[in-house]
């Protein structure tokens, strides 16, 4: 079938009542034989980046991580910057699903499903970087407590080992939460299926869900428990990631502010990625009726709030360095703002602290394209935040004789750029084949979803 | 279950499984649920596109036991984390790292938390599926065409025929009184095959058998020996494109990878141009005096005795009689191939030039190997000085004893 210039999702959804229209609005995205041209263009571009990613990773595996620019004193370099960047993005999904669920923020139902998907794909991207950075990526099982011929065990007093458990637990629980949320929607896809392949495929993943109220009762309870479990988990993951830094003795890392500062930064960056994806998604997939301007505005407010926390943390780091009277701390922060990495520091400040202030004006925060632009800017800023933390602190520590300057290689840049290819490939496939919006939840919170007592 | 009964049941008309009523809105289904509950039915359920608020109370659904599953799993996860970290780091493989205690609760908290959450979450999902009897591939309701909209926009209520209060006519009337849009009898499922398709069964058998193969191979490898090198999937720089000293290399005329030193090459510090000191030679003959580098004093004697004790006594014995532990052991074995170590106090050795003794230690003699590699040059001379003293001690007369000490010998 030829790809049409006309967006098939522009037409109003079919259905006699609100529930049916919600079903149709969401289901037709995965049911149309040919998605809009924009999807093909985006997917093709994502494939190119993915090939670049695989190529650069293959090059690094074959030649060793010397292909990257990380070299003493900046041994962490891009791989860890990228890891912290992606894992940070992977926070918004579960935050929206779990924390906002517990706070009864019903507006979350429009965006939680694809925010969760985004979370999982971001964690996939994040996991690759430390996996490669260990140097011999075929030996990652050394990090797990598996009995082995060397009679050795992992070292559980190390934050790097905590990271292994925190990130893998987070990935597992996010996938469980995501999958459980999709079961009723898979059942909808199964019941609407017009081909045997779709009926069988969605039938298997729907597990025979038929919407029994006795099942809904257990399901709702399970969802609540998972939300309650995932909430501290979200807060713990980036706290544990921050321990990688905070438990080190390095000036600029050795601070107690790191766990809350990292979590706020993760939510900030994660929401920025959600709006970056939500704006094109609602545009191209005809979801403007479900993801409304109100949703964008609420997300922009979260971005502003967490952005201000992040800005406060930037300022407080300087104050504590001054107040501590520790000359190494003072030097590190002066060096951050005015040293060789000043360009990165001021990029970060501009993107994370200054530009998001535009959202004080309702005109900006209710405009989808301004939302998208600020979202992109914050993504850039949050990547630079991790770059600044890692590279400025490592490149100039106590001994001037061992100072250095980190310069990424082309392979570094290709790996970073390529990781977006993996992320967008997975996300675009998700848009095409899985329920993009939690239909059952949206129906439950729609005006028609409330029972009005006995009539 | 006997096979004769099955075809008989299948042949007859399908019995009624239950009565299904359709509704349009959450309010209607809530109202209907309350009515059905009031009428005292027990085997019935409502089916909705989403979790309708208040339906639990309307139907009288009891609180699920799922949270207890989660609690138990969480506690198991916590206990696992504590045991795991204690066993691995504080008991089985103690490893000092940064001066941290082996068993330190604060450092173990993150893993305790993660494993608690992990096990709780997995159990919550699995428990939800088990309590809901999922996966549930086929159901009598699947035959009802209108029921497909239960996951879209319609609300249903079904009373099962197996309910003690069920009655074809009265129950239908009751459902009609709840303003049902439609009422339909649901028949027992006679369409779905009870057996799995033959292809699928064979496929599953093949997969099951094939899945055992890797374990069988691993088990075999565990209990058998093999001469072939292990499979070297990842090279880890074990094979490097370079020549080692004793390898062949056809690039050079002599086919050796090692390049021999050019004639006359002397390594730094290896210029041994003093024949007396390094070879024990005085011109063409063996030196009869000690070289000038060796100070003939008590310190050299002590050094010689100490080195003799380390290197010579195992064979030659404590006083050089050739009765060391090695010699005794060899004699007791009586294998006939043993060449006994020399008794150093023999007359011909007493007369031998010190240079020749030095040569014997440096280059070996008969069965004795060279000790040049183990004993430094000056130490070899010190040993000879001590050997000379031993020889003297075995051949002395009473005249060698100072006169005032002779009385004590008596």
Interface residues (C-beta under 8 A of the other chain):
Chain A: X15 X16 X17 X19 X20 X23 X136 X138 X145 X151 X152 X153 X154 X155 X156 X157 X158 X159 X161 X162 X165 X166 X169 X172 X173 X176 X177 X179 X180 X184 X187 X188 X190 X191 X192 X203 X207 X208 X209 X210 X211 X212 X213 X214 X215 X216 X217 X218 X219 X220 X221 X222 X225 X226 X229 X230 X232 X233 X236 X240 X243 X439 X440 X441 X443 X444 X448 X449 X450 X451 X452 X453 X454 X455
Chain B: X24 X25 X26 X27 X28 X29 X30 X31 X33 X34 X45 X46 X47 X48 X49 X50 X51 X52 X53 X54 X55 X56 X59 X61 X63 X64 X66 X67 X70 X84 X85 X88 X89 X92 X93 X95 X97 X98 X100 X104 X107 X108 X110 X111 X113 X114 X115 X117 X118 X120 X121 X122 X124 X125 X127 X128 X129 X131 X132 X134 X135 X136 X137 X138 X139 X141 X147 X148 X149 X150 X151 X152 X153 X233 X234 X236
